[in-house]
């Protein structure tokens, strides 16, 4: 049988514009290419600006996860400004980021991924959809449709919860270098708490049982979509002012071992990306953003991040694995299960954090813009390991670089030709119906890609195209 090609452009029910090309031979995917088709120009926009602008501008990288970028940017600035954040400021920052994680996890399962398994009524947003392999019993399927609507309300409450201390969402406006501009009070704490408890009940009583139901009916997906098999977490949610103890540990899993993590061993390759070849293989702190839109070997605006030259998957599964909270496997189902269980873990610990706040105590430490300096801010967005790097010269931003979770997961081949995690996860997957490639989108969406985080400008050319949106 001749090799055929499946092109999904764009992949829907994700943030941003992702194109996936798969080569299929004898009913199996033999090769895959992940293409981010827009360029993110934030690094260029930030050059020459006041460093304090970065905490707000970088939140505009993405409307789904501005809180994660705000956190990474502010941690980066804290490092460059050499400031220690008071406990109230640290705790409120954790509550802000945790709120966004809860909202994002609920969003991902119910409103982005679940419709690959659930058939709703024949009205938008449940149609159009691929035809084929939907297996849920009608009673369970109808229950999931009802939960789809309930999850919208839970997401709204998570946004409201974030706005209690963040001012609004998106994006929050209270996080600054040295802490936060909002002070804790009993009324704010109470407003946050009742919403948190309602979300926690939803996670325990609805979200986790629904994920387990899908896992049981689609058990074959426990053996589909493994990918590179390497997992990486930067760590997140500091539990002390020094940031040494974190709720989620930093580390990596490779060759059946959990090992330590050193940010100095991260590099980015661009042989197959639309950036100048001379910028390849650099550490993020030395990164250069020089686009080359017509580069012949390029097929994406995403770079190829590597740790010691190896690809790594990032996200809730990586965090939970490194932390020892979930180690059942690496697959489509495992990604959904780890994400749901992480939501449970966060909802539980956030109430304890809230009660640690001390009304009347400071949440901010005074700072001054340094003449020069460098900083690094590492955290975990809902979608995985997120890092921002800054270089300051003459009290202005000389260079700024962001390496985002989807760049790790959806990045292309590196300079050695090794596929990125999503590309590798697709290879070997059986395809039942090439006109309705449910298997492909189930794998892709299990990673919860956010292409807007990774890319941000388009150079239009040629004729308008007709798209099939499912």
N, C-alpha and C positions, 0 to 999 in steps of 0.2 A: 504494500500500500504506500502511495506517495505521501511525503510529508506535507501537511497542511498548516496554515497559519491562522490563529485566532487573535484578532485585535479588538481590545475593549478600550474605547476612547470616547468619552471619559468613563472611568469607573465611578459610578454614582454612590450615593449614601456614604460618602467620606467628605472630609473638609479639603477643598482645593481640587486641582486638576491633575489626575494621574492617568497615564496611558500604560496598558499592559499588553505586551505582544508575546504570544506563546506559540512555539512550534510543536505540532502534534504528529506522532507517528504510531501507527497501529493502536490508536485509542489512548495513548499516553503522552503527556507533555515531556518533550525531550530537551527543550531549552526555553528560557524566558528572559524578557527584557522589561525592566521597570523604568518608565520615563516620566519625570516631573516636567511638565511642559510650560511652566512659568518660572521667572527668575525673581528671587527675593533680593531686593536691593537695599535692605535696611542698613547693612554694613557701610555702604557708600553714603547713604543719607546722613549717618551719624558723624562722619568725619568733619572735624572743625567745630563741633558743637560743645556746649557746656556739658561736662560729664553727667551732671544731675538730670539732664534731659533724657538720658538713656532709659531710666526706669519707666518713663511714660511712653516714649516712642517705641520701644521694643514690644510693648504690650499690643501694638497695632500689627505685629507680625501675624497674629491670628485672633479671630473673634471667639473661637471655642476655648482656647487655653491662654488667654492673656495673663492670667494669674501666674502661670508657670514661668512665662517669660519675664514678668515683673519681678518675680522672686529671684530668678537667676541673675537678672541685671542688678538688682539691689545688693545681692550677696557679692557680686563682682565689684560694685562700687564700695561696699563696706571694706572689702579686702584692699582696694586701692587707696582708700582714705584712712586705713588703719584705725577703724573705730570699733568699739565693743558695744553691742546692743544690749540695753537693759532687758531683764527677764520679761517684763510686760510686753515689750516690743517683739521679742522672740516668739512668745506664746501667741500673740495676735497674728503675727505672720504665719505661724503654723496653722492657726484656725482658718485663715483666709485661703491658704493653699489646700488644706484638707477639704474645705467646702467645695472648692472647684473640682477636686478629685471625685467627690461623691456625685456631683452634678454630671461630670463627664462620663463616669462609669455607667450611671443609669441611662444617660443619653446613648452611649455606645451600644449597649445590649438591646434596648427596646426600640430605639428609633433609627439605628444604623444597621445593626447586624441581624436582629431577630426576624426581619422580613425575608431573610434567606431560608427560613425554616417554617415561618408562620404565613398562612394565607388569610388576608383580611378581606373585607367586602370589596366589590369591584368598583371602588371609587378612590380618588387620590387621598392620601399618599400611598395607598396599598397597591395601586396599579399606575403604570405598567409594571410587569414583573416577568421574569423568566418562567417558562413552563417546565414541569418535570417533577423532581424528587421532593415532594412535600409529604411527610409521613405522620405528622401529629394526628392523633385521634380527634374527631370533631369537638368533643367536649373540652379537651385540653387546648386545642387551637383557639376556640372561642374565648376561653379564659385568658389566653395570652393577648388577644386583641383588646379585651377590657383592660388588661394591665398596661398595654401600650398607652392608653389614655390616662390611666392613673399615674404613670411615670412622668407624664408632662407636668402634672401638678407637683410631683416630688422635685423635679428639676427647678421649677419656679421657686419652691421653698429653699432649695440650696442656694440659688442666686440671691434671694432675700437674706438668707443667713450670712452670706459673704458681704452683702451691702451693709449689714449692721456695723461691721468694723471697717469695711472698705469704702464706705461712702456711696458707691454705686457699682453696678456690674452689668455689662463690661464697659470699660475696664475699671479696676479699683483706682482710687486716687489718694489713699492715705499712707501708702508705704513709701518711705524716703530713706536716704542714706542715714544710718544711725538708729533706725527703728520705725515707728509709725507716728502719724500726727494725731491719732485718735487716742483718748484715754479710756480705760475700762471703767464702766459704771454698773451698778446693780441692774438698772433697767435694760441696758444693752445686753448684759449677760443673760438675763431672763428671756429676752426676745430671741436671742441666739439658741438658748437651751431648748425651748419648746419645739422649735423647728427641727433641731438636731434629733430630738427623741422621736419625732414623727418619721423622719427619714430613716433612722436606725430601725424602727419597726418595719418599714417598707422593705428595707434590705433583708432583714431576717425572715420576714413572713411571706414575701412575694418574690423579690429578686433572686435570692439564692435558690429557693425551690424551683423557680422557672428555669434557671440555668441547669440545674440538676435534671429537670425533666427533658430538656433538649439533649443533654449528654446521654441520657438513657436511650432515647429513641434514635439518636444519630450516633450510636456508639462506635461506628466504623471511623468516625472523624477523630477518634483518639489515636488513630494510626496514620493520619493524613496531615501534611503541612508542617513537618518537623523543621525544615530549614537547616541552617548551619550548625545547630546544636550548641553554640556558644551563647552564654547569657551574661549581661553586664548591668550593674547598678552603681550609680554614683553615690547613692545614699541620700536620705532626705529627712526632714523634720527634726532639727537639732533639739536635744533635750537639756543642753547646758549652754552657758554663754560662750564657751570656747568652741562649741560645735563639734566636739569630739564624739559625744554619744548621740546617736540618731535612732529614731524609730525604725527606719530602714537602713541597714548597714550598706556600706560601699563594699564592692567585691565583684568577682566574676566567676562563672562556672565554665570550665572547659576540660575536655578529656576526663570527665567523671570526677572532677575535683573542684572544690570551691577555693579560690585563691584571692590574694590581695589585689588591690587596684591602685595604680599609679597614674595620675592624669598626664604626666610627662611622656607617657608611652602612646598617647593618641596622635594619629596623623590623619591627613585627608588626601586621597588620591583623586586625580581629575583626568586621567587618560581618556575616559569615556564620557566625560562631562563637558559642557560648553563653557569651559574656562581655559585660559592659556596654560599650555603644558608646563611652563616654567614655574607655575604655582603649585605643582604636585608634590605630595609627600611631606608637606610642612605640618608642624604642630599648630594647633589652633591659635596659640599665643603669637605665632609668627605668620599666621595665615594672610593670604593676599586674595582679594576678590577682584579679578580681572576677567570679565566675560568675553567669550569668543563665540558668538552665536552661529557662525558658519563653519565651525570646526568639523572636519570630515569624520573623525572617529567618535564624535560625541553623539549621544542619544538622550541626554537628560540634563536638566539644570541642577540636579542633586549631585553633590560630591560623594565620594566613597570613604566614609570614616573607617579607620582600622585601629585595633589595639594590638601592638606588637605584630603588625602586619596581617592580623586575622579579623574577619568579619564577626560582629557580635549582635545578637538580638537584644533589644531593650524593651521595657514595658513592665506591666504588673507581674507577669509570669517571672521575668528576670528578678524583680525585686523580691517577690515572695520566695523564690528559689534560693537566692543568695542569703536571705534572712532565715531560711529553714522553716518557713511557714507552709510551703507547698512544694512537694517534689514528686508528683505523680507521673509526670511525663512532659514532653514538649510536642504540642499538637494544636490543632484548631480548638478542640474541646478544652484542653488544658489552659489555653489563653483566656477563654471565657470564664472558666471556673476560678482561676487565680484572681481575675479582676473582681469577680463577685465577692470572694472571700476577703480580698483586700479592702473592699468597701465596708464590710462588716468590721474588720480590724480598726479601720480609721474611725468609723462612727462610735465605736466603743471608747477609744482612747481620747477622742476629742472632748468628750464630756469631762474627763479628768483634767485635761489642759485648761478648759474653760474655768474650772473651779480653782485653778492655781493663780488666776489673775488677781491682782491686788489693787482695788480701786484707790485712787489718790496717789499711787506711786507712779514714777516717770515711765514713759514708754519710748523715749527718744533721747539720744545723746547728741550734743552739739558737735557739728563738724565744720571743716573748712576745705575748700577745694585745694588739693595739693598742686604745686607747680608742675610736678611730674610724678609718674608712678605707674604701676601695673597691677591689675587685679584679675581674679578668676572667681566665677560664681558657679558652683555645681549644685544641682538639685535634681529632683525627679518630677517631671510633669506627669499628668495622667497617662500619657503615652510612652513615658520612659525617660532615659537619661538625657538631661538637658544642661548644656554648659554655655556660659558667656565669658568672653575674655576682652579686656580693655587695656589700652596703652594711652596714657595721658602725657601730653607735652605742652608746656606753656599754658597750663590750666584748660586745655582743650583736648578733645578726643583726637588722637593721632591715628589710632586703628581700633576697630571693634570687630569681633568675630563671634558668631553663634553657631554651635553644632547642635542640632535638634534631634529629638527621638526618631522622627520619620526619615531623617538623613541616614541614621544608622540602619533602620529597617528597610527602607525602600530605595536605598542608594544602589548605584550600578556596580558593574565589575570594577575591580581595582586595577592598578597598573600591571599586575600579574595575571589578569584575566579571571580572577576568582569572583564568582557571583555575590551579590548582596543577599541578605537574609530572606527577603520576600521572593526574589528570583529563585533562590535555592529551594525554598519551601514549595514552589510550584512544580519543580521538576520531578517527574515520576508519577504525577497524579493522573489517575484514569479519568477520561472525559467520556461521558455516556452520549451526550448530544452536543455537537460542536456549535449548533445554532442557539443553544441554551446552556452556556457553560457555568452552571451553578457552582460547580466544584471550585472554579477559579475565584469567583467573588467571595465564596465562603472563606477561603484561605486568606485572601487579601484583607477582608474586613475583620478577621480575627486579630490582626495586628493593630487595628484602629488607626490607619494612616491619616496624617494631617499634612497634606501637601502645601497648604498655605504657609505653614511654619517653615517649609524648606525652600520655597521658591516664590517670586513675586512680580514679574514683569513679562510681557509678551511682545514680540515683534511680529505683527501680523503681515502675512503675505499670501498671495494666491486667492482662490475662490472660497466663499463660504461653503461649509460642508453640512450635510444632513446627518444628524446623530440619532442613534437608537438608544433611548434612555430607559433603563430597567433597574 
